Amino acid sequence: MATITGVSPLAVPLPRLGPIAGVRIGAAEAGIRYKGRRDLMMMTFPRGTTVAGVFTRNKCPGAPIDWCRDALAGGRARALVVNAGNANVFTGRAGVATVKTTAKAAAALAGCPARQVFLASTGVIGEVLPSERITDALPALAEALTEDGWEDAARAIMTTDTFPKASTRSAKIGGATVTINGIAKGSGMIAPDMATMLCFIATDAAIPAAALQAMLSKGVGPTFNSVTVDSDTSTSDTVLLFATGAADHPPVPETGGTVLRDFRRALDEVLQDLALQVVRDGEGAQKLVRIAVKGAVSHKSARAIAFAIAHSPLVKTAIAGEDANWGRIVMAVGKAGEPADRDRLAIAVGGTWMARNGTVVPGYDEGPVVTHMKGREVDIAVDIGLGDGAATVWTCDLTHGYIDINGSYRS
């Protein structure tokens, strides 16, 4: 696998994640693919912990995805095991056997049924994941888990990531304070269509599984489902949310309700923070790009147009080259297959309107746009001029670094 050197210029500092009551977490070196670094992460949870999950819509998912989808039906979790370096995807019966063996081993250590163990793997596709490397490392790892192992865990799940990704927020439920911690990994193969490659969130709140699932399913829409690095949807995308119930707050109804208003706010902030960190670590990325589309015939149409711009190699390379070529944005709008009228279209970069009503804006000065594009964050605004539909997505530029990383990924 390619060796990644240097940290993304868009990286953000790792926040300190304090303990989540009931969660024990840590990481170990299992030698699955990497040498001299941790590549196996484990979390354990107390009895009664509820769980919610959202998974890839890729039609060739890995064995861990199938396992988690089945396990999610029970609504309870006692352990999570994640490895980096091997995705356990397209590995046939061997992959299924590895999942079952890993779950059984973790369940014995956690003192729970295997179906209360959740699993995720990330890395190379099509190579058999040797289960013994995981099961041999698990006993010592389980023994060494602490309340404060969040940073080690965030680093252990990295592959081509250049920095660990974490976020934390607090919220009120009925006057009581609860905490939400999350970690994520992701750098390439990011057009999630549900979530990012891997994301794990835990809270000490006591929330029924149905209410937890409703919040997570809705929350990924404007966050993880609104980012793209390269338009490719991973076979392993997973977001799991665990609620230990250790906090002392008023009971939450099965349907959630208004008592969770502040919790939803905090959860959405964690999801958004982690999603943007993934884009900031896009393979070879030098610039974070925000694309805001308005005036479309519907929100769905606006979203399709925004993603057409965000996915365009021509737009992304123009941004990398700091070239104020608004014609490429026009092209991307037109290829989206959504209603658009050339003579109503307006385009701005960095707050400067460049084109409007089918032509360049009279007196347009490219200088401020060029200056804006030299920065680390680029804002693109598009007004379709046909309706009230609006959407915002985020992407990054496309540089030669992306080719360097992915051209040598397995070497």
C-alpha positions in Angstrom: 0.0 0.0 0.0 1.3 3.5 -0.9 3.2 5.3 1.8 1.5 8.7 2.5 3.9 11.5 3.5 3.0 14.8 4.8 -0.3 16.1 6.3 -3.0 17.7 4.2 -2.7 21.5 4.2 -6.4 21.6 5.0 -6.0 19.5 8.2 -7.6 20.6 11.4 -6.3 19.9 14.9 -7.5 16.8 16.7 -9.8 17.8 19.5 -9.5 16.2 22.9 -12.2 13.7 23.3 -13.1 13.0 26.9 -14.6 9.8 28.2 -18.1 8.7 27.3 -19.6 6.9 30.3 -19.8 3.2 29.6 -17.4 3.2 26.6 -14.0 1.6 26.7 -11.8 2.0 23.7 -8.4 1.3 22.4 -6.1 0.2 19.5 -3.4 -2.4 18.9 -0.9 -3.5 16.2 -2.2 -6.6 14.6 0.1 -6.6 11.5 -2.7 -7.0 9.1 -0.9 -5.0 6.4 1.0 -2.2 8.0 4.2 -2.5 10.0 5.0 -0.5 13.1 1.6 1.1 13.6 -1.8 0.3 15.2 -4.3 -1.1 12.7 -7.0 -2.7 15.0 -9.5 -0.8 17.1 -12.0 -2.0 19.6 -14.8 -0.4 21.6 -17.0 -2.1 24.3 -20.3 -0.9 25.7 -22.4 -1.7 28.7 -25.6 -3.8 28.6 -28.6 -1.9 27.2 -26.5 0.1 24.7 -28.6 0.9 21.7 -27.3 1.3 18.1 -28.1 2.8 14.8 -26.4 2.4 11.5 -26.3 3.6 7.9 -24.3 1.7 5.2 -23.1 2.0 1.7 -25.5 1.6 -1.2 -22.7 0.1 -3.3 -24.0 -3.2 -4.8 -20.8 -5.0 -4.1 -20.5 -4.5 -0.3 -17.9 -6.2 2.0 -18.7 -9.0 4.4 -18.7 -6.7 7.4 -21.5 -4.6 5.8 -23.7 -7.7 5.5 -23.0 -8.7 9.1 -23.8 -5.2 10.5 -27.0 -4.9 8.6 -28.2 -8.2 10.1 -27.0 -7.3 13.6 -28.6 -3.9 13.5 -32.1 -5.5 13.5 -31.5 -6.4 17.2 -31.0 -2.7 18.1 -28.4 -3.6 20.8 -24.5 -3.4 20.8 -21.8 -4.5 23.2 -18.7 -4.3 21.1 -17.2 -2.8 17.9 -14.1 -4.2 16.1 -12.5 -2.3 13.2 -9.4 -3.1 11.2 -7.4 -1.1 8.6 -5.3 -2.3 5.7 -7.8 -4.9 4.3 -11.4 -4.2 3.5 -12.6 -7.8 3.5 -14.5 -7.2 0.3 -14.9 -9.6 -2.6 -13.4 -12.4 -0.5 -16.2 -14.9 -0.9 -16.7 -17.6 1.8 -13.4 -16.7 3.4 -14.6 -13.2 4.1 -17.8 -14.4 5.7 -15.8 -16.9 7.8 -13.5 -14.1 9.0 -16.5 -12.0 10.0 -18.1 -14.8 12.0 -14.8 -15.8 13.6 -14.0 -12.2 14.6 -17.5 -11.6 16.0 -17.4 -14.8 18.0 -14.0 -13.9 19.5 -15.0 -10.4 20.4 -18.3 -11.6 21.9 -16.5 -14.0 24.2 -14.4 -11.1 25.5 -17.3 -8.7 25.8 -19.6 -11.4 27.4 -22.4 -11.0 24.8 -24.0 -12.7 21.8 -22.1 -12.5 18.6 -24.9 -10.5 17.0 -24.2 -7.6 19.5 -20.7 -7.2 18.0 -20.4 -4.8 15.1 -17.6 -5.0 12.6 -15.9 -2.8 10.0 -12.9 -3.2 7.7 -11.1 -0.7 5.4 -8.2 -1.1 3.0 -7.4 -3.2 -0.1 -10.3 -5.0 -1.9 -10.0 -8.6 -3.0 -7.5 -9.9 -0.6 -8.4 -12.5 2.1 -8.3 -11.0 5.6 -6.5 -13.4 7.9 -8.8 -13.7 10.9 -6.1 -15.1 13.1 -4.2 -11.8 13.1 -7.3 -10.1 14.5 -8.3 -12.9 17.0 -4.7 -13.2 18.2 -4.6 -9.5 19.0 -8.0 -9.1 20.5 -7.5 -10.6 24.0 -4.7 -8.2 24.9 -6.5 -5.3 23.3 -9.7 -6.0 25.2 -7.7 -6.1 28.4 -6.0 -2.8 27.7 -9.1 -0.8 26.8 -9.6 2.5 28.6 -12.0 5.5 28.7 -9.4 7.7 27.0 -8.3 5.7 23.9 -10.1 7.9 21.4 -7.0 9.3 19.7 -5.3 5.9 19.3 -8.6 4.5 17.8 -8.9 7.4 15.4 -5.3 6.8 14.2 -5.7 3.0 14.0 -8.5 3.2 11.4 -6.6 5.4 9.0 -5.5 4.2 5.5 -4.5 6.9 3.1 -5.7 9.5 5.6 -3.0 12.1 6.5 -4.6 13.1 9.8 -6.9 11.5 12.3 -10.5 12.8 12.4 -12.5 13.4 15.5 -15.3 15.6 16.8 -17.1 16.1 20.1 -20.1 18.1 21.2 -22.4 18.3 24.3 -26.1 18.6 24.4 -29.0 18.9 26.9 -31.7 16.3 27.3 -34.3 17.4 29.9 -31.8 19.7 31.6 -29.1 17.0 31.9 -25.9 17.3 29.9 -24.9 14.5 27.6 -21.8 14.1 25.4 -21.3 12.9 21.8 -17.9 11.8 20.5 -17.1 10.7 17.0 -14.2 9.5 14.9 -14.0 8.9 11.2 -11.6 7.8 8.4 -11.8 8.6 4.8 -9.6 10.3 2.1 -10.3 8.6 -1.3 -13.2 6.6 -2.8 -15.5 9.2 -1.3 -18.9 9.8 -2.8 -20.6 8.1 0.0 -24.3 7.9 -0.9 -25.0 7.4 2.8 -22.0 8.2 4.9 -18.2 8.2 4.8 -16.0 5.2 4.5 -16.0 4.7 8.3 -17.5 6.7 11.1 -18.2 5.7 14.7 -20.0 7.8 17.2 -20.9 7.2 20.8 -22.9 9.1 23.4 -23.9 8.5 27.0 -27.5 9.4 26.3 -30.3 6.9 26.8 -32.1 6.8 23.5 -34.3 4.0 22.0 -32.8 2.4 18.9 -35.7 3.6 16.7 -35.3 7.2 17.7 -31.5 6.9 17.3 -31.9 5.4 13.8 -34.3 8.2 12.7 -31.9 10.9 13.7 -28.9 9.3 12.1 -30.7 8.5 8.8 -31.8 12.1 8.5 -28.5 13.5 9.7 -26.3 11.9 7.0 -28.3 13.7 4.2 -26.9 17.2 4.5 -23.6 16.0 5.9 -21.9 12.8 4.7 -24.3 12.5 1.7 -23.3 16.0 0.6 -19.6 15.5 0.2 -17.5 14.0 -2.6 -13.8 13.6 -3.2 -13.7 11.5 -6.4 -17.3 10.4 -7.2 -16.6 6.8 -6.1 -18.8 5.1 -3.5 -16.8 2.7 -1.3 -17.9 -0.9 -0.8 -17.4 -0.4 3.0 -19.1 2.9 3.9 -20.3 2.6 7.5 -21.7 5.0 10.1 -22.5 3.5 13.5 -24.0 5.4 16.4 -24.0 3.9 19.9 -25.9 5.2 23.0 -24.8 3.7 26.3 -27.7 5.1 28.4 -25.3 6.0 31.2 -26.4 9.6 31.5 -29.2 10.5 34.0 -31.9 12.3 32.1 -35.7 12.0 31.7 -36.9 9.0 29.6 -36.9 9.5 25.8 -40.0 8.2 23.9 -39.5 5.6 21.2 -40.3 8.2 18.7 -37.8 10.7 20.1 -39.8 14.0 20.1 -38.9 17.5 21.2 -36.9 16.3 24.2 -34.1 15.4 21.6 -34.1 18.8 19.9 -30.7 19.9 21.3 -29.3 16.4 20.9 -30.2 16.4 17.2 -28.4 19.7 16.9 -25.3 18.4 18.5 -25.3 15.1 16.5 -25.7 17.0 13.2 -22.8 19.2 14.1 -20.6 16.1 14.8 -21.7 14.6 11.5 -21.0 17.8 9.6 -17.6 18.3 11.2 -16.4 14.8 10.4 -17.8 14.9 6.8 -15.9 18.1 6.1 -12.7 16.7 7.7 -12.9 13.8 5.2 -13.1 16.3 2.3 -10.2 18.3 3.8 -8.2 15.1 3.7 -9.1 14.2 0.1 -6.2 12.4 -1.5 -3.9 15.1 -2.9 -6.3 17.9 -1.9 -5.1 21.4 -1.6 -8.4 23.3 -1.5 -11.8 22.8 0.2 -14.6 23.7 -2.2 -18.2 24.7 -1.3 -20.8 24.6 -4.1 -24.1 26.3 -3.3 -26.8 26.0 -5.9 -30.1 27.9 -5.8 -33.0 28.7 -8.1 -33.4 25.1 -9.3 -36.9 23.6 -10.0 -36.5 21.5 -6.8 -34.1 20.7 -4.0 -33.4 17.4 -5.6 -32.6 19.1 -8.9 -30.3 21.6 -7.2 -28.5 18.7 -5.5 -27.9 16.9 -8.8 -26.5 20.1 -10.4 -24.3 20.7 -7.4 -22.9 17.2 -7.6 -22.4 17.5 -11.3 -20.1 20.5 -10.6 -18.4 18.8 -7.7 -17.7 15.6 -9.6 -16.3 17.3 -12.7 -12.6 16.6 -13.3 -12.4 19.8 -15.4 -13.9 22.0 -12.7 -11.7 20.3 -10.0 -8.5 20.7 -12.0 -9.3 24.3 -12.8 -9.6 25.0 -9.1 -6.3 23.2 -8.5 -4.7 25.4 -11.1 -6.4 28.5 -9.6 -7.9 29.2 -13.1 -11.0 31.3 -13.0 -12.6 29.4 -15.8 -16.3 29.8 -15.2 -17.1 28.1 -18.5 -16.3 24.8 -16.9 -19.0 25.4 -14.3 -21.5 26.2 -17.1 -20.6 23.0 -18.8 -21.2 21.0 -15.5 -24.6 22.6 -15.0 -25.6 21.7 -18.5 -24.5 18.1 -18.3 -26.4 17.4 -15.1 -29.5 16.5 -17.0 -31.6 18.8 -14.9 -33.8 21.7 -16.0 -31.6 24.7 -16.8 -31.8 27.8 -19.0 -28.5 29.2 -20.3 -30.0 32.7 -20.5 -31.1 32.7 -16.8 -28.0 31.1 -15.3 -25.7 33.1 -13.0 -22.3 32.0 -11.6 -20.1 33.5 -8.9 -16.8 32.5 -7.3 -15.7 34.0 -4.0 -18.8 36.3 -4.0 -17.9 37.9 -7.3 -20.6 37.3 -10.0 -18.8 36.4 -13.2 -21.7 35.4 -15.6 -25.4 36.2 -15.6 -28.2 36.0 -18.1 -26.2 33.9 -20.6 -23.1 36.0 -20.8 -20.2 37.5 -18.9 -21.2 40.3 -16.4 -20.5 43.7 -17.8 -17.3 45.2 -16.4 -16.4 41.8 -14.8 -13.0 42.0 -13.1 -11.2 38.6 -12.8 -8.8 39.9 -10.2 -10.8 39.3 -7.0 -11.7 35.8 -8.3 -8.1 34.9 -8.9 -7.2 36.1 -5.4 -10.0 34.1 -3.9 -8.9 31.0 -5.7 -5.4 31.2 -4.4 -6.8 30.6 -0.9 -7.4 27.2 0.7 -11.2 27.5 0.6 -13.1 28.2 -2.6 -16.8 29.2 -2.7 -18.8 28.6 -5.9 -22.4 29.9 -6.2 -24.8 29.1 -9.0 -28.3 30.5 -9.5 -30.3 28.5 -12.0 -33.1 31.1 -12.1 -36.0 28.7 -12.5 -37.4 28.0 -9.0 -36.8 27.7 -5.3 -34.7 24.6 -5.1 -31.4 24.8 -3.3 -28.6 22.5 -2.2 -25.0 22.8 -0.9 -22.3 20.2 -1.3 -18.6 20.2 -0.6 -15.6 18.8 -2.6 -11.9 19.3 -3.0 -9.7 20.1 -6.0 -8.1 17.4 -8.1 -4.3 17.4 -8.1 -1.5 15.1 -9.3 -1.3 13.9 -5.7 -4.5 11.9 -6.3 -2.8 10.0 -9.1 0.4 9.4 -7.1 -1.5 7.9 -4.2 -3.9 5.8 -6.2 -1.4 4.7 -8.8 0.6 3.0 -6.1 -2.1 2.0 -3.6 -1.3 -1.7 -3.4 2.5 -1.4 -3.8 
